Amino acid sequence: MGGMDFSRRDFLRGAGAVGLASGAFGIFGGAGLAFADDTAASEEAVNAYQAIVPDETSLLSPKKVACPGPRGPIAFEDREIAPSEIASTEECDVLVIGAGIAGLTASLKAAEEGASVICIEKMTKGRGCFECFGAYDAQCQKDAGVQVDPAQLLDEIYRSAYWRTRPEPARTYVFRSGEATDFWQQMLDKGENGFVITKVEQAPNTNGMPMIDSELGFYDSPSLPPDAGVRSGLSGIYVCREMAEIAKQYDALDIRYSTPGVQLVRDGEGRVTGVVAKSGEEYIRINASKGVILATGSYDANPEMMEAWVRPEDYATSSWWNPGWGTTGDGHMMGLKIGAGMDSLPHPVMNFRWGNPDSFYDARVWTAIWLAINVNAQGNRYVNEDLPFQSVSNAQNAQPGFGANCWQIFDDGMLGASEEEVAGAKAAMDEFIEKGWAFSASSPRELAEKCGIDPDGLEQTVTTWNAYWNDKKDRDFNRFMESTAPFAGETIYALTTNSCILATGGGLTIDGACRVLDTDDAVIEGLYAVGNVSGSFFAGNYPRHIPGTSIGRAITFGFVAAEHAVKGA
């Protein structure tokens, strides 16, 4: 059911005349797709990712742009692995592929339900870069007196996808996230470091977006290092490390690192019964009697897949923030290989503002960036700067050159509210000027000439901004002017800005129990997808104004998939 007769010949036909090297998606060899002719690698890889679905497909045809992102090790192999190549076979109830936050949650839940669990992870230490997450009706929210309207939360999820998704996965997230969060806290209580989930305070919105008070995090946990609250994603790394330690308390739960899943195994009736994996140089087969849970993450560390499946403007001038480069789309390809459905292209990308050429700007310049105006190469503003991170990033990517040569403009009166904050911002700006990321001048015209934008445009924009500030009305983008500042200082700064990519948000289609669906919308028995390898949730855009839906659904779907695999409906 849902299977397909997909030969290597079919795969190569889509790849063009240049042949793929043996084991084209071979494990770690060259840390990416291995093509016989490296000069054609990028074009051929894009074709390969399109050709994974052999039937008639609707493909994107945007201007081709090379993806400048990281290249992680690819595990998926598109070839027949002969039985003679399998060195050993193992048995378990539940097999989880991927040890990020979704995979760890699934593994712990399945083990807690009494299942024997093997979790395999191709990287050496697993993954877990996140900051906060969203939930509804968790115990910590009840204790804090937080009331979230589930109907509003659901409606905003649907609205943000322009109703291009099905309701079942969103309903699973909303109505099971509280239970999943409580389970997570119960697991963390088994650890030694006292991680505690608490409400994250949110400032009132001034940008027209609804404020949904569903955000939770770990900022009150005493074990976090002091900088975890001001460096995006650091808290999640420590939490996942704790979860991996807690897993050692379960005799029937085995987490194995440096063990990539290569391809799924099905029986004669189409049920997924296990996986072929690699242990060292040997192939092993792991059979799972109750289910296989894909938790392999997104594909932001696979440049060719990014080029094939997402908009070029969403990556062309971006930096990346993902300390673990294991997110190469292995689960996507394993699922597609056996006939799984997938979200329509282009897939959404979690791309945020406040990026610098390396990653994100640190807290020393947050006040300045918050008060700044954003301008393009013509010196013109292009967005309401108070919009959520994703929205500002999207607007920048729509500028000429996919957002190249955009700047955050502020002066020395916007650096901070205290002498200490101003001193820290000035020190940061000195560092950024030395790196070529920033410029300073005594006038807008001089500043524009330094950073290569139109002097007349910037001069007029600053004059117009000051007039808007005096009138307390932004007639261009309706920014809330009560929390802004005029240009009245002696020194004016330009700080470069680019989008920063955290993950992709499109994946395999699933039902409300996180079971993967095939291209005919039938359940592929025995196969689940959770976290960023799962789809049916986002469309077109990542809705950052809804707190923590990416990590929230990862936790919830990991919890739900494991429960369903062990206990059934």
LUMBAKE-425161 format. One record per residue (C-alpha): residue number from 1; residue in three letters; x, y, z. Coordinates in steps of 0.001 Angstrom, whole numbers, plus 500000, padded with zeros to 6 digits. Example, Ala and Ser with C-alpha at 12.3 -4.5 7.8 and 13.67 -1.06 7.14 Angstrom:
BEGIN
<1 ALA <512300 495500 507800>> <2 SER <513670 498940 507140>> 
//
This chain:
BEGIN
<1 MET <500000 500000 500000>> <2 GLY <501560 503283 498905>> <3 GLY <504691 501536 497601>> <4 MET <506278 502182 494255>> <5 ASP <508538 500435 491814>> <6 PHE <511405 502903 491810>> <7 SER <514614 501663 490263>> <8 ARG <518052 503180 490223>> <9 ARG <517536 503609 486483>> <10 ASP <514547 505871 487238>> <11 PHE <516667 507855 489647>> <12 LEU <519511 508313 487199>> <13 ARG <517141 509330 484415>> <14 GLY <516195 512410 486420>> <15 ALA <519793 513129 487259>> <16 GLY <520809 513724 483642>> <17 ALA <523659 512406 481584>> <18 VAL <526313 512732 484248>> <19 GLY <526337 509520 486283>> <20 LEU <526114 509370 490039>> <21 ALA <529033 507841 491821>> <22 SER <528429 504536 493569>> <23 GLY <526274 505218 496611>> <24 ALA <525263 508678 495379>> <25 PHE <523867 509726 498703>> <26 GLY <526600 507745 500348>> <27 ILE <527213 507966 503985>> <28 PHE <529651 510688 504939>> <29 GLY <531869 510101 501939>> <30 GLY <532711 513673 500957>> <31 ALA <530138 515028 503416>> <32 GLY <527484 515426 500766>> <33 LEU <526191 514075 497494>> <34 ALA <528957 512228 495671>> <35 PHE <528819 512866 491939>> <36 ALA <531206 511490 489376>> <37 ASP <531628 514926 487813>> <38 ASP <532047 517416 490657>> <39 THR <531768 520378 488301>> <40 ALA <528135 519479 487677>> <41 ALA <527395 518431 491255>> <42 SER <525038 521208 492223>> <43 GLU <522833 520996 489117>> <44 GLU <522808 517198 489122>> <45 ALA <521974 517041 492837>> <46 VAL <519014 519349 492404>> <47 ASN <517748 517097 489627>> <48 ALA <518254 514075 491865>> <49 TYR <516168 515585 494629>> <50 GLN <513452 516322 492119>> <51 ALA <513697 512865 490569>> <52 ILE <513103 511059 493869>> <53 VAL <509397 511262 492929>> <54 PRO <509274 509545 489520>> <55 ASP <505715 510411 488587>> <56 GLU <504647 513686 487009>> <57 THR <505501 516522 489364>> <58 SER <505152 520262 489464>> <59 LEU <508645 521675 489860>> <60 LEU <509777 525162 490701>> <61 SER <511476 527193 488015>> <62 PRO <512935 530231 489783>> <63 LYS <516192 531880 488937>> <64 LYS <518919 529474 489969>> <65 VAL <520938 530661 492939>> <66 ALA <523696 528721 494673>> <67 CYS <523001 527978 498333>> <68 PRO <525874 529240 500516>> <69 GLY <524900 527190 503564>> <70 PRO <526676 524419 505474>> <71 ARG <527062 520937 504047>> <72 GLY <526383 518151 506509>> <73 PRO <526969 514411 506117>> <74 ILE <524235 512645 504157>> <75 ALA <523170 509182 505316>> <76 PHE <520435 508158 502865>> <77 GLU <521588 505734 500163>> <78 ASP <519617 505155 497004>> <79 ARG <520718 501701 495948>> <80 GLU <519816 498099 496548>> <81 ILE <521652 496831 499620>> <82 ALA <522032 493098 499184>> <83 PRO <521292 490753 502099>> <84 SER <524915 489630 501927>> <85 GLU <525980 493149 502909>> <86 ILE <524058 493040 506204>> <87 ALA <526498 492106 508957>> <88 SER <523924 491647 511722>> <89 THR <520249 491963 512553>> <90 GLU <518708 493285 515763>> <91 GLU <515177 493445 517143>> <92 CYS <513277 496102 519080>> <93 ASP <509741 497338 519554>> <94 VAL <510277 500956 518487>> <95 LEU <513099 502379 516411>> <96 VAL <513696 506139 516443>> <97 ILE <515936 507671 513773>> <98 GLY <517386 510926 515076>> <99 ALA <518316 512085 518574>> <100 GLY <517226 515724 518499>> <101 ILE <514450 517031 520695>> <102 ALA <511668 515145 518847>> <103 GLY <513611 511877 518744>> <104 LEU <514625 512044 522392>> <105 THR <511050 512765 523428>> <106 ALA <509785 509841 521360>> <107 SER <512448 507527 522750>> <108 LEU <511716 508419 526368>> <109 LYS <507953 508155 525880>> <110 ALA <508188 504747 524209>> <111 ALA <510520 503487 526935>> <112 GLU <508244 504850 529637>> <113 GLU <505389 502908 528034>> <114 GLY <507400 499716 528443>> <115 ALA <508711 499270 524907>> <116 SER <512204 498188 523967>> <117 VAL <513658 501162 522084>> <118 ILE <516665 501760 519888>> <119 CYS <517414 505362 518908>> <120 ILE <520070 505855 516243>> <121 GLU <521755 509179 515478>> <122 LYS <524288 509741 512710>> <123 MET <526081 512600 514481>> <124 THR <528468 512098 517375>> <125 LYS <526469 513924 520050>> <126 GLY <522969 514389 518771>> <127 ARG <521278 517710 518134>> <128 GLY <519164 520204 520022>> <129 CYS <519406 523871 519125>> <130 PHE <516309 525643 520423>> <131 GLU <515301 528400 522753>> <132 CYS <511622 528325 523693>> <133 PHE <508511 526411 522706>> <134 GLY <504756 526739 522699>> <135 ALA <502069 524697 524445>> <136 TYR <498477 524806 525578>> <137 ASP <497118 523730 528964>> <138 ALA <500396 522510 530478>> <139 GLN <500539 522277 534262>> <140 CYS <503108 525076 534501>> <141 GLN <500714 527322 532578>> <142 LYS <497872 526445 534922>> <143 ASP <500094 527148 537929>> <144 ALA <501000 530560 536491>> <145 GLY <497367 531414 535743>> <146 VAL <498018 531518 532001>> <147 GLN <494935 531147 529859>> <148 VAL <495353 530423 526178>> <149 ASP <492315 530237 523921>> <150 PRO <492785 526993 521941>> <151 ALA <490358 528128 519261>> <152 GLN <492381 531299 518674>> <153 LEU <495631 529325 518624>> <154 LEU <494258 526860 516079>> <155 ASP <492782 529600 513945>> <156 GLU <496079 531470 513847>> <157 ILE <497966 528312 512834>> <158 TYR <495514 527766 509985>> <159 ARG <495524 531442 509015>> <160 SER <499337 531603 508926>> <161 ALA <499335 528746 506422>> <162 TYR <496514 530386 504451>> <163 TRP <494521 527237 505209>> <164 ARG <496785 525169 502941>> <165 THR <497245 522508 505631>> <166 ARG <494926 519911 507077>> <167 PRO <493535 520445 510562>> <168 GLU <494426 517122 512193>> <169 PRO <498161 517723 512914>> <170 ALA <497450 521230 514215>> <171 ARG <494746 519874 516497>> <172 THR <497139 517224 517756>> <173 TYR <499667 519911 518589>> <174 VAL <497204 522176 520371>> <175 PHE <495278 519574 522341>> <176 ARG <498169 517228 523193>> <177 SER <500952 519779 523760>> <178 GLY <500052 520345 527402>> <179 GLU <500202 516625 528150>> <180 ALA <503478 516323 526228>> <181 THR <504955 519269 528142>> <182 ASP <503979 517724 531472>> <183 PHE <505626 514457 530407>> <184 TRP <508762 516382 529430>> <185 GLN <508922 517975 532856>> <186 GLN <508431 514570 534495>> <187 MET <511381 513250 532525>> <188 LEU <513554 516260 533384>> <189 ASP <512721 515747 537049>> <190 LYS <514642 512478 536778>> <191 GLY <517797 514398 535903>> <192 GLU <520448 515893 538140>> <193 ASN <520430 519499 536969>> <194 GLY <517006 520789 537960>> <195 PHE <515673 521898 534574>> <196 VAL <512283 523509 535007>> <197 ILE <509782 524613 532368>> <198 THR <508288 528021 533077>> <199 LYS <506326 530730 531319>> <200 VAL <508247 533148 529122>> <201 GLU <506966 536702 529519>> <202 GLN <505964 538359 526267>> <203 ALA <505768 542062 525604>> <204 PRO <502491 543378 524181>> <205 ASN <502409 543359 520397>> <206 THR <502447 546718 518640>> <207 ASN <502441 545378 515078>> <208 GLY <498883 544204 514507>> <209 MET <499695 540536 515086>> <210 PRO <497703 538706 517779>> <211 MET <499503 538057 521047>> <212 ILE <499096 534409 522032>> <213 ASP <500522 533812 525502>> <214 SER <501672 530224 524956>> <215 GLU <505462 530546 525142>> <216 LEU <507437 528400 527597>> <217 GLY <511142 527943 528217>> <218 PHE <513933 527113 530635>> <219 TYR <515257 530535 531610>> <220 ASP <514512 529926 535304>> <221 SER <516630 526768 535368>> <222 PRO <519634 527285 537684>> <223 SER <521851 524929 535715>> <224 LEU <521907 527027 532543>> <225 PRO <525083 529045 531958>> <226 PRO <524714 532827 532282>> <227 ASP <524827 533453 528526>> <228 ALA <522175 530872 527610>> <229 GLY <519437 533486 527740>> <230 VAL <521129 535836 525293>> <231 ARG <522539 533393 522751>> <232 SER <519864 531951 520532>> <233 GLY <519371 528229 520957>> <234 LEU <521917 527529 523688>> <235 SER <519384 526453 526292>> <236 GLY <518108 523664 524047>> <237 ILE <521561 522137 523720>> <238 TYR <521826 521747 527489>> <239 VAL <518296 520378 527800>> <240 CYS <518871 517728 525134>> <241 ARG <522114 516738 526812>> <242 GLU <520155 516204 530029>> <243 MET <517525 514125 528219>> <244 ALA <520217 511878 526769>> <245 GLU <521584 511299 530267>> <246 ILE <518104 510511 531596>> <247 ALA <517683 507933 528834>> <248 LYS <520480 505908 530429>> <249 GLN <518132 505170 533334>> <250 TYR <516018 502922 531065>> <251 ASP <517447 499441 530569>> <252 ALA <515390 498923 527410>> <253 LEU <516405 502209 525760>> <254 ASP <519614 502263 523739>> <255 ILE <520781 505516 522107>> <256 ARG <523540 504981 519568>> <257 TYR <525512 507841 518084>> <258 SER <527520 507707 514843>> <259 THR <524889 505250 513585>> <260 PRO <523109 506686 510565>> <261 GLY <519881 505314 509164>> <262 VAL <520413 504559 505484>> <263 GLN <517054 503336 504162>> <264 LEU <513723 501989 505357>> <265 VAL <512704 498328 505182>> <266 ARG <509174 497169 504270>> <267 ASP <507500 493801 504297>> <268 GLY <505515 492289 501448>> <269 GLU <502338 494098 502500>> <270 GLY <504001 497513 502539>> <271 ARG <504403 497926 506295>> <272 VAL <507637 499580 507427>> <273 THR <509347 496995 509614>> <274 GLY <512755 498493 510262>> <275 VAL <515776 500218 508815>> <276 VAL <519137 499473 507330>> <277 ALA <521715 501465 509266>> <278 LYS <525464 501743 509374>> <279 SER <527670 500900 512320>> <280 GLY <531239 501760 511505>> <281 GLU <531885 500306 508074>> <282 GLU <529196 497636 508376>> <283 TYR <525544 497663 507445>> <284 ILE <523149 496432 510096>> <285 ARG <519427 495807 509995>> <286 ILE <517252 496849 512907>> <287 ASN <513742 495438 512948>> <288 ALA <511034 497309 514844>> <289 SER <507875 495335 515590>> <290 LYS <505750 498311 516626>> <291 GLY <507007 501176 514512>> <292 VAL <509768 503326 513057>> <293 ILE <509753 507021 513995>> <294 LEU <511582 509409 511659>> <295 ALA <513038 512283 513688>> <296 THR <515824 513320 511341>> <297 GLY <515105 517051 511330>> <298 SER <515090 519462 508426>> <299 TYR <517492 519843 505505>> <300 ASP <519078 523251 506063>> <301 ALA <522546 521624 505933>> <302 ASN <521979 520184 502453>> <303 PRO <522634 522963 499905>> <304 GLU <521424 520996 496889>> <305 MET <518162 520096 498581>> <306 MET <517693 523734 499603>> <307 GLU <518169 524756 495967>> <308 ALA <515644 522157 494820>> <309 TRP <512880 522648 497378>> <310 VAL <512825 526221 498733>> <311 ARG <512691 529760 497341>> <312 PRO <516114 531122 496390>> <313 GLU <515465 534375 498246>> <314 ASP <515109 532416 501476>> <315 TYR <518769 531388 501462>> <316 ALA <520728 533394 498857>> <317 THR <522215 535988 501227>> <318 SER <521595 534263 504548>> <319 SER <523804 533039 507336>> <320 TRP <522992 529895 509324>> <321 TRP <522480 529175 513006>> <322 ASN <522546 525433 513555>> <323 PRO <525461 524051 515575>> <324 GLY <524666 520468 514503>> <325 TRP <524913 519933 510752>> <326 GLY <523083 516623 510720>> <327 THR <519983 518142 509152>> <328 THR <520418 516968 505577>> <329 GLY <516969 515584 504723>> <330 ASP <517703 511890 505244>> <331 GLY <514223 511182 506591>> <332 HIS <512596 513100 503759>> <333 MET <514426 510980 501204>> <334 MET <513837 507694 503006>> <335 GLY <510131 508449 503121>> <336 LEU <509867 509635 499520>> <337 LYS <511768 506567 498353>> <338 ILE <508970 504289 499580>> <339 GLY <506136 506458 498310>> <340 ALA <505409 508931 501103>> <341 GLY <503609 512159 500319>> <342 MET <505290 515471 501000>> <343 ASP <504217 519083 501453>> <344 SER <503940 521058 498235>> <345 LEU <506896 523152 497120>> <346 PRO <508301 525612 497913>> <347 HIS <508808 524610 501520>> <348 PRO <508876 527282 504230>> <349 VAL <512165 528228 505852>> <350 MET <512605 529422 509403>> <351 ASN <514606 532531 508545>> <352 PHE <514922 535279 511170>> <353 ARG <516130 538861 511185>> <354 TRP <518996 540098 513417>> <355 GLY <521417 537949 511433>> <356 ASN <525040 538846 510832>> <357 PRO <527444 537188 508382>> <358 ASP <528281 534549 511017>> <359 SER <524988 533915 512855>> <360 PHE <523010 536279 515122>> <361 TYR <523992 539578 516690>> <362 ASP <524533 539301 520425>> <363 ALA <522707 541149 523203>> <364 ARG <525074 544123 523280>> <365 VAL <523376 545678 520250>> <366 TRP <519819 544473 520754>> <367 THR <518503 547871 521864>> <368 ALA <520141 549613 518907>> <369 ILE <518736 547079 516449>> <370 TRP <515300 547343 518020>> <371 LEU <515251 551133 517603>> <372 ALA <516914 551147 514177>> <373 ILE <515296 551661 510806>> <374 ASN <516049 549086 508105>> <375 VAL <517040 550310 504656>> <376 ASN <518019 548753 501335>> <377 ALA <520736 549733 498849>> <378 GLN <518615 552680 497676>> <379 GLY <518555 553989 501239>> <380 ASN <514815 553309 501511>> <381 ARG <512936 551630 504327>> <382 TYR <511132 548459 503285>> <383 VAL <509259 547129 506338>> <384 ASN <507649 547839 509690>> <385 GLU <510667 547060 511859>> <386 ASP <508431 546010 514773>> <387 LEU <507101 542971 512920>> <388 PRO <508129 539481 514090>> <389 PHE <511594 538230 513144>> <390 GLN <510324 536089 510278>> <391 SER <508304 538897 508701>> <392 VAL <511176 541382 508712>> <393 SER <513452 538702 507291>> <394 ASN <510977 537964 504492>> <395 ALA <510749 541654 503623>> <396 GLN <514523 541940 503481>> <397 ASN <514818 538879 501244>> <398 ALA <512386 540536 498827>> <399 GLN <514768 543475 498303>> <400 PRO <517047 543739 495254>> <401 GLY <519752 541102 495195>> <402 PHE <517711 538902 497562>> <403 GLY <518350 541353 500365>> <404 ALA <522035 541994 499787>> <405 ASN <523360 545355 500972>> <406 CYS <520627 546008 503531>> <407 TRP <521455 547914 506703>> <408 GLN <520146 548754 510167>> <409 ILE <520548 552499 510721>> <410 PHE <520700 554055 514205>> <411 ASP <522623 556727 516056>> <412 ASP <524461 557039 519349>> <413 GLY <521265 558080 521103>> <414 MET <519790 554639 520435>> <415 LEU <522561 552468 521896>> <416 GLY <521021 551836 525292>> <417 ALA <519295 553131 528395>> <418 SER <522248 552982 530806>> <419 GLU <525901 553929 530687>> <420 GLU <526826 550268 530952>> <421 GLU <524593 549296 528029>> <422 VAL <525893 552163 525885>> <423 ALA <529493 551215 526657>> <424 GLY <528810 547596 525695>> <425 ALA <527137 548639 522447>> <426 LYS <530027 550931 521514>> <427 ALA <532516 548134 522177>> <428 ALA <530452 545807 520009>> <429 MET <530257 548369 517215>> <430 ASP <534023 548800 517289>> <431 GLU <534350 545049 516795>> <432 PHE <531838 545027 513958>> <433 ILE <533489 547982 512228>> <434 GLU <536788 546107 512393>> <435 LYS <535104 543095 510767>> <436 GLY <533596 545242 508019>> <437 TRP <530055 544650 509252>> <438 ALA <529427 548235 510330>> <439 PHE <530302 551871 509593>> <440 SER <529979 555122 511498>> <441 ALA <529841 558726 510316>> <442 SER <528735 562197 511330>> <443 SER <525927 562444 508750>> <444 PRO <523598 560166 506773>> <445 ARG <525260 561165 503497>> <446 GLU <528750 560350 504729>> <447 LEU <527483 557053 506172>> <448 ALA <525788 556074 502914>> <449 GLU <528958 556711 500928>> <450 LYS <530896 554445 503294>> <451 CYS <528544 551487 503137>> <452 GLY <527672 551729 499451>> <453 ILE <524052 552844 499492>> <454 ASP <522406 555801 497810>> <455 PRO <523304 558996 499732>> <456 ASP <520253 560958 498561>> <457 GLY <517970 558078 499457>> <458 LEU <519322 557632 502985>> <459 GLU <519384 561353 503671>> <460 GLN <515735 561663 502649>> <461 THR <514746 558556 504612>> <462 VAL <516266 559866 507842>> <463 THR <514559 563242 507335>> <464 THR <511240 561536 506664>> <465 TRP <511667 559303 509714>> <466 ASN <512228 562264 512001>> <467 ALA <509090 563912 510621>> <468 TYR <507109 560720 511277>> <469 TRP <508501 560616 514801>> <470 ASN <507454 564204 515472>> <471 ASP <503951 563429 514171>> <472 LYS <503889 560050 515945>> <473 LYS <502659 558459 512700>> <474 ASP <504603 556195 510337>> <475 ARG <502807 556809 507059>> <476 ASP <504863 554221 505175>> <477 PHE <504586 551072 507314>> <478 ASN <502480 552048 510326>> <479 ARG <505186 551282 512878>> <480 PHE <504188 552016 516473>> <481 MET <506041 555291 517041>> <482 GLU <505693 555517 520824>> <483 SER <508519 553010 521268>> <484 THR <510899 554511 518699>> <485 ALA <513461 557328 518716>> <486 PRO <514462 560135 516351>> <487 PHE <517869 560627 514796>> <488 ALA <519318 563344 517019>> <489 GLY <522784 562088 517981>> <490 GLU <526256 563086 516890>> <491 THR <527263 559726 515371>> <492 ILE <525136 557659 513024>> <493 TYR <525781 553970 512434>> <494 ALA <525030 551416 509729>> <495 LEU <525077 547765 510805>> <496 THR <524763 545123 508098>> <497 THR <521785 542810 508308>> <498 ASN <520898 539530 506685>> <499 SER <518483 536702 507283>> <500 CYS <519659 533859 509478>> <501 ILE <518368 530349 508783>> <502 LEU <517532 527973 511619>> <503 ALA <515644 525185 509844>> <504 THR <513293 524243 507043>> <505 GLY <509641 523607 507811>> <506 GLY <508311 521286 505105>> <507 GLY <508160 517537 505357>> <508 LEU <506338 514258 504887>> <509 THR <502559 514372 505099>> <510 ILE <501128 512920 508303>> <511 ASP <497808 512317 510008>> <512 GLY <496782 513295 513520>> <513 ALA <498672 510353 515021>> <514 CYS <501864 511391 513145>> <515 ARG <501615 508367 510834>> <516 VAL <503159 509046 507440>> <517 LEU <500736 509117 504526>> <518 ASP <501529 507961 501020>> <519 THR <500782 509896 497834>> <520 ASP <497257 508450 497838>> <521 ASP <496670 509664 501407>> <522 ALA <496747 506134 502787>> <523 VAL <498645 505417 505998>> <524 ILE <502050 503790 505556>> <525 GLU <501742 501312 508389>> <526 GLY <504597 501256 510842>> <527 LEU <506059 504650 509859>> <528 TYR <505817 507924 511797>> <529 ALA <507368 511352 511232>> <530 VAL <507953 513969 513926>> <531 GLY <509653 517346 514173>> <532 ASN <510924 519043 511054>> <533 VAL <510850 515900 508914>> <534 SER <507069 515937 509352>> <535 GLY <504819 518139 507262>> <536 SER <501141 519076 507135>> <537 PHE <501648 521975 509545>> <538 PHE <503314 524985 507896>> <539 ALA <502806 526368 504393>> <540 GLY <504678 529181 502700>> <541 ASN <506065 530718 505857>> <542 TYR <507137 529987 509418>> <543 PRO <504744 531926 511716>> <544 ARG <507136 533340 514320>> <545 HIS <504385 535438 515867>> <546 ILE <502878 532194 517223>> <547 PRO <505279 531240 520014>> <548 GLY <507382 528156 519548>> <549 THR <505334 526080 517136>> <550 SER <508432 524383 515677>> <551 ILE <509782 522998 518952>> <552 GLY <506284 522707 520392>> <553 ARG <505176 520360 517640>> <554 ALA <508481 518439 517819>> <555 ILE <507902 517624 521471>> <556 THR <504201 516945 521018>> <557 PHE <504557 514833 517890>> <558 GLY <507406 512808 519414>> <559 PHE <505199 512103 522420>> <560 VAL <502121 511245 520330>> <561 ALA <503953 509079 517771>> <562 ALA <505634 506990 520461>> <563 GLU <502383 506522 522327>> <564 HIS <500551 505450 519174>> <565 ALA <503333 503104 518085>> <566 VAL <503326 501323 521444>> <567 LYS <499653 501399 522358>> <568 GLY <497810 501944 519075>> <569 ALA <494838 504250 518621>> 
//
